[in-house]
Amino acid sequence: MQFAIVNKERTVASPGQAGNCPACGGAMIAKCGTQRIHHWAHRGVRRCDSWWEAETAWHRAWKSRFPVEWREVVQYDQYGEKHIADVRTGHGLTIEFQHCHLKPEERAARENFYGNMVWVVDGARLTRDLPRFAEGASWFIRTARKGLYIVPFPDEVFPKNWLGCRVPVIIDFCNANGLSEETKCLTWPLWCLLPGRVRGHAAVLQLSREVFVSWAHAGARPIPAQAILQDVGRYLLEQKQLAEREALRATMLARQYHGWPRQGLRRRYARF
């Protein structure tokens, strides 16, 4: 954890300090070695929040983009269950930064608990994820909305664990290594997989880190997923209608070319 309670104040870890957990009140000690980022840990092996994972530099870099008072906020539900949100904005939006593997059951439980939330996932955890995404990006269908793409085969592009989410999932490939020039350009933006499907198609939104952070600062619903999916539905319907019109036109032209001249020839030689 980044913060513990020291003299009734939230305090970052520094060598030799002791404090208390903001969630359970248990004793904590500062871990300030050279191998990992400075953090607080419960004495012994205790973990008061089963959802908590060890922080990486990637976690800490993301948290630093938000005000201190929004970081590591203890949340409660109506039954008294409590968990520590990575970021809870002043507008009531929870942002969870996920690096480790997450079981589908826990993922769904977190979404149910926090309600209004967004996942930010470290896309560089598994080496195969970025190459698969890069290959699938060649199938993306560009739309009139800036940064919005339609993905015809989402199962072949995104990690399986994140396909069934009911909230937006932002994939961050910034830590990927050993990339080609063609693949490197995919690591600069974030890629937001929106919840829901339209005729089996997924929608993915390309945006910068600065834009996402500014959206999160501005309101409780930074990504209008439903409105975007409605745009996707209209676009796919228009494309379907256009394809049907083109098919009908091609059929009419084929009939003109293959059918009508033969009828003319039959009429021309009918008198012989």
N, C-alpha and C positions, 0 to 999 in steps of 0.2 A: 504494500500500500504506500501511497505517496505521503499521506497525512496521518498523524496521530494527535491525540489531545495531550498537550503539555501545558500545565498551568492554565487550564480552561480555554486554551486556544489551539486551533488547528495548526500544526507545525510540521514542516518537512524534516526528513531524517538528517541528522548530522552525528558525527562520531561521539560515542559515549552517552548519548541521550537515552532516556526511558520515557515512556508515555503510556497512554491507554487507548484502546480501540474505540473509535467513534460509534461503532455498531453495537458491540457487546460490553464494552467497558473493561475488557480484559487487559492484562499487562502486555506491553509491546516493547521491543527493543529495536534500536536503530541498526540496520545492516548497511555498513558503509565500506565495503571492500573494494577491490580493484577489478573484479571480474564482472560484476553486475552493477546496474545503476543503483544509487542509494535508495533504500526503501525501509519501511517498517515491517516487522514480522511479529506474530504472536510468540510469546515464550513457549518453548516446547514445540509440538507439532500441531497445535490447535488451529483450526480454521473455523471462524464463526459464520462464514458465508460459503456454502458449498459451491457457489457459482464463481467464486473468485479464482483467477489464474495469475500465475507469476507474470509480472510486467516485463516487457522488453523495451528497448529504446524506441521502437516503433510506437508502442502504447504511449510512452511518455511524451513523444514528439506531438502526437495527435492531441493529447490532453492539454498541452501547453498552448494550443490555439484557442482555448476557452478560458473565461475568468476563473480564478481560484475557487470562488464560492460555488461554481457549477460542477466542480470535480469531486468525485467520490461522495455522492450524496446518498444517505441512507433512506430507502423507500420502504413503506409499510403497506400491506393490504388490509382489508376489513377483518381478516382472521388473525392479524398480528404477525404474519410472516414478514420477514425483513430481508432485504438484499441491498448491496451497495452498487449503485449505478455508476458506471465510468464517468458519464457526464449527464447531468439533469439540468436543462436550461431553465431560465427564468420564465419561459413560456410553457413549461410542462413537457418538453420533448426529452426523451431518454435516448442517448447515443451509447451503444455498446461497441467497443473495439475488441475484435476477436482474432487471436492468432492461433491458438491451439485447436485441435480437432474438437468438434462439439457434436454430441449425440443428438439425433433428431428430437428425442423426447425432451431433453433439456432446452434445446432451442425453442421448441413450442411452449414450454413452461415459462421461459423468459418473456416471450412475446405476450403470453396471457397475463403475466404479472405486471409488466410495464405498460402494456396497452399502446400508447402513442410512442413509437420508438423507431429507430433506424439502426441497422447493423452497418459497421464498417469492418471489412474483412481483409486480413493480410493475404493477398493473392499470391504471394511469393513463398508461402509455406511449403507447398509441394511443387517440385520442379516441373511436373507435367502440366500443371494448370495453365500457365501462360502460353506454351506452345499450342495447346488445344484451343484456347481462346483466340490466338492469332490466326489459326486455321479457320475457325468458325467466323471470324470477322469478315472474311471474304464473301460470306453469304448475307451479311447485313444489308437491309434495304433502307436506303436513306429516305427521309420524309421531308416535308416542307418545314417542319419545326426544327430549329437549329439544335444540333446535338442529339436528336432523337432518331433511333434506328429500330427497325423491326427485325426480329430474329426468328426465321422460320423453323429452326431446329434447336431449341434451347437445351435439350437434353445432351446434345453433342458439343455444346460450347461451355456451359457453366458447371462448376462442381456439383455433384449430385446432392450433397448435404444442404445446399442453399436454394434448390429449385422450388421447394414447397413453402417458402416463407410467406407469411401474411403481411409482412412489412417490407419496405424497400431494403435492398442489400447493396451496399456500395463496396465494390472490389477495388483494392488499392494494390497495384503491381510495382510500387516504387522500389521495393527491395530486391527485385529479381536481378540475377547476375548472369554473365555470359551470354548476352543477347546479340542478335544480329541487328543491323541498322533498320531492317523492316519491322522487327519486333520491338525495338527500343521505343519507337514513337507511341506504342500502346501503353507504356508505363508512365507517361507524363500526365494524362488526365485520370480522373476517376471514372468508373463504369458502374452505373446504378441500374441493377436489375429490379424492375418494378413488379410488385405482386400481382397475380392474376394472369390470365391468358386470353387472347382474342383469336378464336378459331385455331387454337393450338400454337399461335405465334406469341412470342414474348416481346416485351418492349424494353430497350436499354437506353439509358440517357447518359451521354458523355458530358462531363462537367469538370471544371477545375477545382482544386482544393479550396481556393479562395472563394469561389462562388458558393460551394457547399457550406463553408463556415459562415459566410455572410447570410445565407438563407437561414441557417440554424439560429443565428443571432436575431433574425428579423421576426420570426414567427413560430407557432407551434406546429405547423404543417409545412415544412420547407419544400417538400416534393409533392406536387398535386398529382398523385398516382392515378386517381380515378379519372380526372379530366384528361390526362395524357392517354390513358387506355381508350377513352371515348374517341379521341382524335385518331388513334390507331384503328379502331373499329370502322370509323368513317372512311379512312384512307383505304383499308382493305376492301370495303364495300364498293368504293369508287373504282378501284382497280379491277375488281371482279366484273362490274358492269361494263367497264371499258373493254376487258378481254372478251366478254360475251358479244359486244357490238362488233369487235374486230373479227371474231369467229363468224358471226352472221354475214358480215361484209365479204369475208373470204369465201364463204359458201356461195353467196350470190354471184361473185365473180367467176367461181369455178363452174357454176351452172351456165352462166353466159358463154364461157369459153368452150365447155364440153357439150352442153346440151342443145343450145339454140342453133348453132350452125348445122348440126345433124338434122334437126327438124326442118331447116331450110332446104337442105339437100333432098330430104324425102319429098317435100312439096315440089321441088324443081323437077325431079325425075318421075313423079307420080303419073304423068301423061304418057310415058313410054310403055 
